[in-house]
Amino acid sequence: MISHKNLESHFQRGSIEGFQRKDKEKRKEKGKGKVVPRCRELAFVTNTGTLENLGNTVSVIDTKKDKVIDTITVGNGPVGVAITPNGTRVYVVNSADDTVSVIDTSSNKVVATITVGDLPLLVAITSDGTRAYVGNAEESTVSVIDTSSNTVTAVIPVGFFPFGIAIGNSPFGTRAYVAITVEGVVAVIDANPNSPTYNTVIANIPVGVAPIEVAITPDGTTVYVTNAGDNSVSAIDTGTNSVTSIPVGAGPAGVGIGNTPFGMRAFVTNSEGDTISIIDADPNSPTFNQVVDTISKNVGDSPSDAAFTADGRKGYVPNNLDETVSVIDSSTNKIIKSIKVGNVPNIVAVGRVCKLECSHCCEDDDKFDD
């Protein structure tokens, strides 16, 4: 039996809950029909497949929940992937089709398909989002795509088998750095539209054996190149083009840079050793260009790439041979989760994507981050 005191508190509580419920309903009713931007940070992972079983999808991971929220069908053998700075488009390189798929992130649908050169592999986008550079391995060229029209506007001859590519603002202007795998060099392309040498190779920098992937620090001062043939990373000073060789694990493949709680770091995925070497990428640090930690526990089978959230606190690493993506907590340098994705996940890009959504129309108000 409820006492008088308990009965009074029961009705008071019920009145408060009822008021709160009605107030929420009023606010929802008032907000109905309003279209507001909702944003979240997503990781796009290409599922390349094998020669016998080609992949043709991109897995989309919500980095807040660390789960796959969509799978997008693209061309055959997708490898490279890059997101425009405004988050509206994703460019996916289809190596088996010699094309690039353009995804509209508001619908996660392919809205354009661009023909490029023979065996395209990776792609990078300029900081202003106006151009995408795609390396064509068998053709020894780089295709330049105008992102406003999605047409190829230039084809740049480079050395044999261009692989990884990164674009940044060096001390001398915008440059594209392209790993030329067979020749053991990095080709430097002038990517400044106002320069007289625009879209030409202005330097070839010798690096290690079989350079694969390239990443550039946000300030544009250092380029990191993985050398699969000699288990090293070449750190290029973009002001002088001088090179520092850094020993890492077995079979370095991918490299991603994040501004972690410990400072700027380059994470190198060692595909043969199933480890991740962490290089201090802060030029003001006493351990600059040295391996300061190695992640070996819970890394997947044949890690191939790395990319970080904007705050640098989480990294995403596709693992070629076990169809997963490992999630790194950069505050501890530990793997905190493994996410199942598609067939032979290969390259990952992380970016902030915003969509226009009807306010209070969804039951799941946590679907996006404001």
Secondary structure as UniProt FT lines:
FT   HELIX           4..31
FT   TURN            32..33
FT   STRAND          35..49
FT   STRAND          54..62
FT   TURN            63..66
FT   STRAND          67..73
FT   STRAND          78..83
FT   TURN            85..86
FT   STRAND          89..94
FT   TURN            95..98
FT   STRAND          99..104
FT   TURN            105..108
FT   STRAND          109..115
FT   STRAND          120..125
FT   TURN            127..128
FT   STRAND          131..136
FT   TURN            137..140
FT   STRAND          141..146
FT   TURN            147..150
FT   STRAND          151..157
FT   STRAND          162..170
FT   TURN            171..172
FT   STRAND          173..180
FT   TURN            181..184
FT   STRAND          185..190
FT   TURN            193..194
FT   TURN            196..199
FT   STRAND          201..206
FT   STRAND          211..216
FT   TURN            218..219
FT   STRAND          222..227
FT   TURN            228..231
FT   STRAND          232..237
FT   TURN            238..240
FT   STRAND          243..247
FT   STRAND          252..260
FT   TURN            261..262
FT   STRAND          263..270
FT   TURN            271..274
FT   STRAND          275..280
FT   TURN            283..284
FT   TURN            286..289
FT   STRAND          291..295
FT   STRAND          307..308
FT   TURN            310..311
FT   STRAND          314..319
FT   TURN            320..323
FT   STRAND          324..329
FT   TURN            330..333
FT   STRAND          334..340
FT   STRAND          345..358
FT   TURN            359..360
FT   TURN            365..366
//
